[in-house]
């Protein structure tokens, strides 16, 4: 579990359409997780889903807090390359 969390925490994210120093090679899939009471749990589940579809980055990421304390996260899983 600890190794998975360490690996997932290295997935870069951005609220915009780009990630500094990287180029988006391919946009893979829109990812959304809902109804978590902890932002940490929501982020871990979100990053797990990004990883499952083969993503190594996230663009257009948005975190929303809803009434009742629930948190949702959404964004686009992408395949990133290095800018040369």
MOPAC internal coordinates of N, CA, C and O (Angstrom, degrees):
PM7 1SCF
backbone

  N    0.0000 0     0.00 0     0.00 0    0    0    0
  C    1.4519 1     0.00 0     0.00 0    1    0    0
  C    1.5320 1   110.65 1     0.00 0    2    1    0
  O    1.2310 1   120.31 1   136.06 1    3    2    1
  N    1.3128 1   117.02 1   -43.94 1    3    2    1
  C    1.4675 1   121.52 1  -179.58 1    5    3    2
  C    1.5312 1   110.88 1   -62.83 1    6    5    3
  O    1.2310 1   120.11 1   139.62 1    7    6    5
  N    1.3447 1   117.39 1   -40.38 1    7    6    5
  C    1.4670 1   121.24 1   178.07 1    9    7    6
  C    1.5232 1   110.75 1   -63.72 1   10    9    7
  O    1.2310 1   120.87 1   138.75 1   11   10    9
  N    1.3377 1   115.94 1   -41.25 1   11   10    9
  C    1.4616 1   120.09 1   179.14 1   13   11   10
  C    1.5300 1   110.10 1   -62.66 1   14   13   11
  O    1.2310 1   119.99 1   135.82 1   15   14   13
  N    1.3203 1   117.62 1   -44.18 1   15   14   13
  C    1.4609 1   121.01 1  -179.87 1   17   15   14
  C    1.5230 1   110.74 1   -63.46 1   18   17   15
  O    1.2310 1   120.10 1   140.08 1   19   18   17
  N    1.3239 1   117.42 1   -39.92 1   19   18   17
  C    1.4626 1   120.91 1   178.29 1   21   19   18
  C    1.5240 1   110.20 1   -64.19 1   22   21   19
  O    1.2310 1   119.95 1   137.72 1   23   22   21
  N    1.3211 1   117.71 1   -42.28 1   23   22   21
  C    1.4622 1   122.07 1   179.99 1   25   23   22
  C    1.5293 1   110.50 1   -66.53 1   26   25   23
  O    1.2310 1   120.48 1   135.53 1   27   26   25
  N    1.3328 1   116.68 1   -44.47 1   27   26   25
  C    1.4638 1   120.84 1  -178.24 1   29   27   26
  C    1.5230 1   112.06 1   -66.52 1   30   29   27
  O    1.2310 1   120.19 1   148.54 1   31   30   29
  N    1.3125 1   117.24 1   -31.46 1   31   30   29
  C    1.4634 1   119.92 1  -177.54 1   33   31   30
  C    1.5256 1   111.90 1   -70.99 1   34   33   31
  O    1.2310 1   119.61 1   166.90 1   35   34   33
  N    1.3289 1   118.35 1   -13.10 1   35   34   33
  C    1.4595 1   120.87 1   179.37 1   37   35   34
  C    1.5281 1   112.95 1   -86.94 1   38   37   35
  O    1.2310 1   119.72 1   176.46 1   39   38   37
  N    1.3201 1   118.15 1    -3.54 1   39   38   37
  C    1.4671 1   121.30 1   178.88 1   41   39   38
  C    1.5310 1   108.18 1   -73.11 1   42   41   39
  O    1.2310 1   119.80 1   -65.34 1   43   42   41
  N    1.3506 1   117.98 1   114.66 1   43   42   41
  C    1.4606 1   119.52 1  -179.29 1   45   43   42
  C    1.5258 1   111.69 1   -72.64 1   46   45   43
  O    1.2310 1   120.93 1   -33.77 1   47   46   45
  N    1.3202 1   115.84 1   146.23 1   47   46   45
  C    1.4680 1   121.41 1  -179.15 1   49   47   46
  C    1.5184 1   109.72 1  -131.04 1   50   49   47
  O    1.2310 1   121.28 1   -23.14 1   51   50   49
  N    1.3223 1   115.16 1   156.86 1   51   50   49
  C    1.4588 1   121.08 1   177.22 1   53   51   50
  C    1.5185 1   109.21 1  -151.31 1   54   53   51
  O    1.2310 1   120.61 1   -34.77 1   55   54   53
  N    1.3143 1   116.43 1   145.23 1   55   54   53
  C    1.4625 1   119.96 1   175.95 1   57   55   54
  C    1.5373 1   110.71 1   -84.95 1   58   57   55
  O    1.2310 1   120.36 1   175.04 1   59   58   57
  N    1.3220 1   116.91 1    -4.96 1   59   58   57
  C    1.4669 1   120.81 1   178.80 1   61   59   58
  C    1.5379 1   110.49 1  -107.24 1   62   61   59
  O    1.2310 1   120.42 1    10.74 1   63   62   61
  N    1.3266 1   116.80 1  -169.26 1   63   62   61
  C    1.4596 1   121.14 1  -177.15 1   65   63   62
  C    1.5167 1   113.20 1   -87.84 1   66   65   63
  O    1.2310 1   119.51 1  -175.60 1   67   66   65
  N    1.3298 1   118.54 1     4.40 1   67   66   65
  C    1.4577 1   120.57 1  -179.16 1   69   67   66
  C    1.5192 1   111.02 1  -143.27 1   70   69   67
  O    1.2310 1   121.18 1   -17.84 1   71   70   69
  N    1.3237 1   115.34 1   162.16 1   71   70   69
  C    1.4618 1   122.13 1   176.79 1   73   71   70
  C    1.5222 1   106.52 1  -123.77 1   74   73   71
  O    1.2310 1   120.68 1   -56.37 1   75   74   73
  N    1.3036 1   116.31 1   123.63 1   75   74   73
  C    1.4650 1   122.32 1  -175.58 1   77   75   74
  C    1.5302 1   111.35 1   -53.40 1   78   77   75
  O    1.2310 1   120.99 1   -51.25 1   79   78   77
  N    1.3167 1   115.71 1   128.75 1   79   78   77
  C    1.4601 1   120.98 1   176.55 1   81   79   78
  C    1.5242 1   114.77 1    82.23 1   82   81   79
  O    1.2310 1   120.14 1  -179.26 1   83   82   81
  N    1.3086 1   117.33 1     0.74 1   83   82   81
  C    1.4711 1   121.50 1  -179.77 1   85   83   82
  C    1.5175 1   108.81 1  -130.21 1   86   85   83
  O    1.2310 1   120.49 1   -21.54 1   87   86   85
  N    1.3143 1   116.67 1   158.46 1   87   86   85
  C    1.4640 1   119.37 1   174.46 1   89   87   86
  C    1.5216 1   108.59 1  -119.97 1   90   89   87
  O    1.2310 1   121.12 1   -37.16 1   91   90   89
  N    1.3034 1   115.47 1   142.84 1   91   90   89
  C    1.4633 1   121.24 1   178.17 1   93   91   90
  C    1.5295 1   107.50 1   -79.70 1   94   93   91
  O    1.2310 1   120.73 1   -65.23 1   95   94   93
  N    1.3240 1   116.21 1   114.77 1   95   94   93
  C    1.4533 1   122.30 1   179.85 1   97   95   94
  C    1.5264 1   109.63 1   -82.35 1   98   97   95
  O    1.2310 1   121.05 1   137.45 1   99   98   97
  N    1.3364 1   115.59 1   -42.55 1   99   98   97
  C    1.4667 1   120.15 1  -178.42 1  101   99   98
  C    1.5228 1   109.56 1  -157.26 1  102  101   99
  O    1.2310 1   121.40 1   -43.09 1  103  102  101
  N    1.3211 1   114.93 1   136.91 1  103  102  101
  C    1.4615 1   120.22 1   173.55 1  105  103  102
  C    1.5205 1   106.96 1   -88.45 1  106  105  103
  O    1.2310 1   120.47 1   -54.33 1  107  106  105
  N    1.3313 1   116.70 1   125.67 1  107  106  105
  C    1.4578 1   120.75 1  -171.39 1  109  107  106
  C    1.5231 1   113.86 1   -95.21 1  110  109  107
  O    1.2310 1   120.42 1   124.56 1  111  110  109
  N    1.3289 1   116.80 1   -55.44 1  111  110  109
  C    1.4594 1   119.24 1  -172.45 1  113  111  110
  C    1.5192 1   110.77 1  -166.28 1  114  113  111
  O    1.2310 1   120.67 1   -33.41 1  115  114  113
  N    1.3400 1   116.32 1   146.59 1  115  114  113
  C    1.4608 1   122.06 1   172.02 1  117  115  114
  C    1.5244 1   107.48 1   -75.74 1  118  117  115
  O    1.2310 1   120.43 1   -48.51 1  119  118  117
  N    1.3245 1   116.79 1   131.49 1  119  118  117
  C    1.4627 1   122.21 1  -179.44 1  121  119  118
  C    1.5327 1   108.26 1  -119.89 1  122  121  119
  O    1.2310 1   120.85 1   -41.22 1  123  122  121
  N    1.3296 1   115.97 1   138.78 1  123  122  121
  C    1.4576 1   121.08 1   177.65 1  125  123  122
  C    1.5222 1   109.53 1  -143.47 1  126  125  123
  O    1.2310 1   120.69 1   -47.08 1  127  126  125
  N    1.3126 1   116.29 1   132.92 1  127  126  125
  C    1.4707 1   121.10 1   172.35 1  129  127  126
  C    1.5235 1   107.59 1  -124.96 1  130  129  127
  O    1.2310 1   120.75 1   -38.88 1  131  130  129
  N    1.3215 1   116.18 1   141.12 1  131  130  129
  C    1.4674 1   121.35 1  -175.27 1  133  131  130
  C    1.5203 1   111.29 1  -133.59 1  134  133  131
  O    1.2310 1   122.10 1   -14.52 1  135  134  133
  N    1.3247 1   113.58 1   165.48 1  135  134  133
  C    1.4683 1   123.03 1   168.86 1  137  135  134
  C    1.5177 1   114.97 1    63.28 1  138  137  135
  O    1.2310 1   120.29 1  -143.37 1  139  138  137
  N    1.3178 1   117.06 1    36.63 1  139  138  137
  C    1.4643 1   120.56 1   172.55 1  141  139  138
  C    1.5236 1   108.11 1   -99.34 1  142  141  139
  O    1.2310 1   120.46 1   -35.46 1  143  142  141
  N    1.3223 1   116.72 1   144.54 1  143  142  141
  C    1.4593 1   120.18 1   179.41 1  145  143  142
  C    1.5233 1   111.58 1   -92.85 1  146  145  143
  O    1.2310 1   119.96 1   164.97 1  147  146  145
  N    1.3201 1   117.69 1   -15.03 1  147  146  145
  C    1.4552 1   122.68 1   179.48 1  149  147  146
  C    1.5283 1   109.15 1  -118.15 1  150  149  147
  O    1.2310 1   120.54 1   -46.90 1  151  150  149
  N    1.3284 1   116.57 1   133.10 1  151  150  149
  C    1.4675 1   119.05 1   178.45 1  153  151  150
  C    1.5223 1   110.33 1   -65.04 1  154  153  151
  O    1.2310 1   120.14 1   143.24 1  155  154  153
  N    1.3230 1   117.33 1   -36.76 1  155  154  153
  C    1.4661 1   120.66 1   179.10 1  157  155  154
  C    1.5344 1   110.81 1   -61.27 1  158  157  155
  O    1.2310 1   120.16 1   133.46 1  159  158  157
  N    1.3363 1   117.29 1   -46.54 1  159  158  157
  C    1.4679 1   120.76 1   178.10 1  161  159  158
  C    1.5212 1   111.08 1   -61.67 1  162  161  159
  O    1.2310 1   120.33 1   138.53 1  163  162  161
  N    1.3359 1   116.98 1   -41.47 1  163  162  161
  C    1.4609 1   121.09 1   179.77 1  165  163  162
  C    1.5252 1   110.44 1   -63.64 1  166  165  163
  O    1.2310 1   120.09 1   136.97 1  167  166  165
  N    1.3303 1   117.44 1   -43.03 1  167  166  165
  C    1.4620 1   120.78 1  -179.88 1  169  167  166
  C    1.5222 1   111.58 1   -65.72 1  170  169  167
  O    1.2310 1   120.14 1   139.81 1  171  170  169
  N    1.3171 1   117.33 1   -40.19 1  171  170  169
  C    1.4669 1   120.53 1   178.65 1  173  171  170
  C    1.5150 1   110.27 1   -63.46 1  174  173  171
  O    1.2310 1   119.85 1   134.13 1  175  174  173
  N    1.3275 1   117.90 1   -45.87 1  175  174  173
  C    1.4636 1   121.09 1   179.56 1  177  175  174
  C    1.5318 1   110.59 1   -65.06 1  178  177  175
  O    1.2310 1   120.36 1   139.77 1  179  178  177
  N    1.3247 1   116.91 1   -40.23 1  179  178  177
  C    1.4569 1   121.24 1   178.37 1  181  179  178
  C    1.5260 1   110.39 1   -60.35 1  182  181  179
  O    1.2310 1   120.52 1   131.57 1  183  182  181
  N    1.3213 1   116.62 1   -48.43 1  183  182  181
  C    1.4717 1   120.75 1  -179.30 1  185  183  182
  C    1.5309 1   111.41 1   -66.12 1  186  185  183
  O    1.2310 1   119.95 1   146.16 1  187  186  185
  N    1.3204 1   117.70 1   -33.84 1  187  186  185
  C    1.4746 1   120.44 1   174.91 1  189  187  186
  C    1.5232 1   110.69 1   -60.19 1  190  189  187
  O    1.2310 1   120.83 1   134.64 1  191  190  189
  N    1.3336 1   116.01 1   -45.36 1  191  190  189
  C    1.4644 1   119.81 1  -179.30 1  193  191  190
  C    1.5246 1   111.15 1   -66.10 1  194  193  191
  O    1.2310 1   120.04 1   141.53 1  195  194  193
  N    1.3216 1   117.53 1   -38.47 1  195  194  193
  C    1.4683 1   120.76 1   176.08 1  197  195  194
  C    1.5259 1   109.56 1   -60.08 1  198  197  195
  O    1.2310 1   120.71 1   134.09 1  199  198  197
  N    1.3066 1   116.25 1   -45.91 1  199  198  197
  C    1.4653 1   121.09 1   179.82 1  201  199  198
  C    1.5280 1   111.94 1   -63.13 1  202  201  199
  O    1.2310 1   120.14 1   140.75 1  203  202  201
  N    1.3314 1   117.33 1   -39.25 1  203  202  201
  C    1.4750 1   121.62 1  -179.41 1  205  203  202
  C    1.5233 1   112.47 1   -61.20 1  206  205  203
  O    1.2310 1   120.04 1   146.70 1  207  206  205
  N    1.3307 1   117.52 1   -33.30 1  207  206  205
  C    1.4674 1   119.78 1  -179.57 1  209  207  206
  C    1.5276 1   111.75 1   -89.51 1  210  209  207
  O    1.2310 1   120.31 1  -175.13 1  211  210  209
  N    1.3343 1   117.01 1     4.87 1  211  210  209
  C    1.4595 1   121.00 1   176.61 1  213  211  210
  C    1.5123 1   114.70 1    91.23 1  214  213  211
  O    1.2310 1   119.97 1  -168.37 1  215  214  213
  N    1.3261 1   117.66 1    11.63 1  215  214  213
  C    1.4620 1   120.97 1  -179.27 1  217  215  214
  C    1.5149 1   112.34 1   -80.07 1  218  217  215
  O    1.2310 1   121.38 1   -32.55 1  219  218  217
  N    1.3306 1   114.97 1   147.45 1  219  218  217
  C    1.4608 1   119.72 1   173.21 1  221  219  218
  C    1.5261 1   110.63 1  -124.63 1  222  221  219
  O    1.2310 1   121.06 1  -160.69 1  223  222  221
  N    1.3492 1   115.58 1    19.31 1  223  222  221
  C    1.4557 1   122.29 1   176.55 1  225  223  222
  C    1.5140 1   110.74 1  -168.62 1  226  225  223
  O    1.2310 1   121.00 1   -12.60 1  227  226  225
  N    1.3355 1   115.70 1   167.40 1  227  226  225
  C    1.4658 1   121.62 1   179.78 1  229  227  226
  C    1.5259 1   108.49 1  -137.40 1  230  229  227
  O    1.2310 1   120.81 1   -48.31 1  231  230  229
  N    1.3387 1   116.06 1   131.69 1  231  230  229
  C    1.4570 1   121.05 1   172.58 1  233  231  230
  C    1.5294 1   108.59 1  -117.38 1  234  233  231
  O    1.2310 1   120.72 1   -16.16 1  235  234  233
  N    1.3043 1   116.23 1   163.84 1  235  234  233
  C    1.4749 1   122.39 1   178.87 1  237  235  234
  C    1.5311 1   112.28 1    56.66 1  238  237  235
  O    1.2310 1   120.17 1  -144.88 1  239  238  237
  N    1.3231 1   117.27 1    35.12 1  239  238  237
  C    1.4678 1   121.43 1  -177.33 1  241  239  238
  C    1.5281 1   110.31 1   -77.44 1  242  241  239
  O    1.2310 1   121.20 1   -44.53 1  243  242  241
  N    1.3279 1   115.30 1   135.47 1  243  242  241
  C    1.4651 1   121.25 1   177.95 1  245  243  242
  C    1.5243 1   109.14 1  -136.78 1  246  245  243
  O    1.2310 1   121.10 1   -45.72 1  247  246  245
  N    1.3160 1   115.50 1   134.28 1  247  246  245
  C    1.4686 1   122.13 1   177.05 1  249  247  246
  C    1.5249 1   106.88 1  -112.86 1  250  249  247
  O    1.2310 1   120.96 1   -51.82 1  251  250  249
  N    1.3243 1   115.77 1   128.18 1  251  250  249
  C    1.4723 1   120.38 1  -178.96 1  253  251  250
  C    1.5239 1   110.42 1  -124.88 1  254  253  251
  O    1.2310 1   121.59 1   -42.32 1  255  254  253
  N    1.3142 1   114.55 1   137.68 1  255  254  253
  C    1.4696 1   121.29 1   174.53 1  257  255  254
  C    1.5247 1   107.15 1  -104.18 1  258  257  255
  O    1.2310 1   121.12 1   -50.40 1  259  258  257
  N    1.3127 1   115.46 1   129.60 1  259  258  257
  C    1.4600 1   120.95 1  -177.18 1  261  259  258
  C    1.5253 1   110.01 1  -108.67 1  262  261  259
  O    1.2310 1   121.33 1   -13.94 1  263  262  261
  N    1.3089 1   115.07 1   166.06 1  263  262  261
  C    1.4683 1   120.02 1   174.95 1  265  263  262
  C    1.5141 1   108.75 1   -56.28 1  266  265  263
  O    1.2310 1   120.91 1   -33.96 1  267  266  265
  N    1.2818 1   115.86 1   146.04 1  267  266  265
  C    1.4557 1   120.15 1  -178.99 1  269  267  266
  C    1.5202 1   112.41 1    85.71 1  270  269  267
  O    1.2310 1   120.28 1  -178.69 1  271  270  269
  N    1.3472 1   117.07 1     1.31 1  271  270  269
  C    1.4580 1   120.46 1   175.90 1  273  271  270
  C    1.5145 1   115.59 1    85.47 1  274  273  271
  O    1.2310 1   119.71 1  -172.57 1  275  274  273
  N    1.3236 1   118.16 1     7.43 1  275  274  273
  C    1.4570 1   120.05 1  -179.36 1  277  275  274
  C    1.5197 1   110.96 1   -80.96 1  278  277  275
  O    1.2310 1   121.54 1   -30.73 1  279  278  277
  N    1.3282 1   114.66 1   149.27 1  279  278  277
  C    1.4529 1   121.53 1  -177.42 1  281  279  278
  C    1.5171 1   109.25 1  -122.43 1  282  281  279
  O    1.2310 1   120.93 1   -41.76 1  283  282  281
  N    1.3415 1   115.82 1   138.24 1  283  282  281
  C    1.4652 1   120.43 1   173.13 1  285  283  282
  C    1.5226 1   107.97 1  -128.06 1  286  285  283
  O    1.2310 1   121.21 1   -32.34 1  287  286  285
  N    1.3308 1   115.29 1   147.66 1  287  286  285
  C    1.4609 1   121.99 1   178.23 1  289  287  286
  C    1.5214 1   107.49 1  -131.36 1  290  289  287
  O    1.2310 1   121.32 1   -41.80 1  291  290  289
  N    1.3126 1   115.07 1   138.20 1  291  290  289
  C    1.4565 1   118.97 1   175.69 1  293  291  290
  C    1.5223 1   109.57 1  -142.72 1  294  293  291
  O    1.2310 1   121.25 1   -23.79 1  295  294  293
  N    1.3175 1   115.21 1   156.21 1  295  294  293
  C    1.4572 1   120.85 1   178.71 1  297  295  294
  C    1.5176 1   109.63 1   175.90 1  298  297  295
  O    1.2310 1   121.28 1    -0.48 1  299  298  297
  N    1.3235 1   115.16 1   179.52 1  299  298  297
  C    1.4590 1   121.49 1  -178.35 1  301  299  298
  C    1.5244 1   110.31 1  -105.95 1  302  301  299
  O    1.2310 1   120.91 1   -59.70 1  303  302  301
  N    1.3318 1   115.87 1   120.30 1  303  302  301
  C    1.4642 1   120.39 1   174.74 1  305  303  302
  C    1.5173 1   108.00 1   -73.47 1  306  305  303
  O    1.2310 1   121.04 1   -46.13 1  307  306  305
  N    1.3320 1   115.62 1   133.87 1  307  306  305
  C    1.4609 1   120.93 1  -178.39 1  309  307  306
  C    1.5214 1   111.32 1  -133.85 1  310  309  307
  O    1.2310 1   121.66 1   -20.03 1  311  310  309
  N    1.3118 1   114.43 1   159.97 1  311  310  309
  C    1.4566 1   122.44 1   171.27 1  313  311  310
  C    1.5260 1   105.62 1   -99.47 1  314  313  311
  O    1.2310 1   119.96 1   -57.51 1  315  314  313
  N    1.3359 1   117.69 1   122.49 1  315  314  313
  C    1.4463 1   122.28 1  -177.02 1  317  315  314
  C    1.5148 1   111.25 1  -105.57 1  318  317  315
  O    1.2310 1   121.26 1   -31.21 1  319  318  317
  N    1.3232 1   115.19 1   148.79 1  319  318  317
  C    1.4524 1   122.75 1   172.18 1  321  319  318
  C    1.5166 1   108.53 1  -124.45 1  322  321  319
  O    1.2310 1   120.51 1   -12.69 1  323  322  321
  N    1.3146 1   116.64 1   167.31 1  323  322  321
  C    1.4594 1   121.61 1   179.76 1  325  323  322
  C    1.5267 1   108.93 1   -89.17 1  326  325  323
  O    1.2310 1   120.60 1   -40.49 1  327  326  325
  N    1.3244 1   116.45 1   139.51 1  327  326  325
  C    1.4516 1   120.49 1   175.13 1  329  327  326
  C    1.5306 1   107.64 1   -78.44 1  330  329  327
  O    1.2310 1   121.12 1   -52.81 1  331  330  329
  N    1.3220 1   115.47 1   127.19 1  331  330  329
  C    1.4672 1   119.90 1  -177.65 1  333  331  330
  C    1.5080 1   110.03 1  -102.09 1  334  333  331
  O    1.2310 1   120.10 1   180.00 1  335  334  333

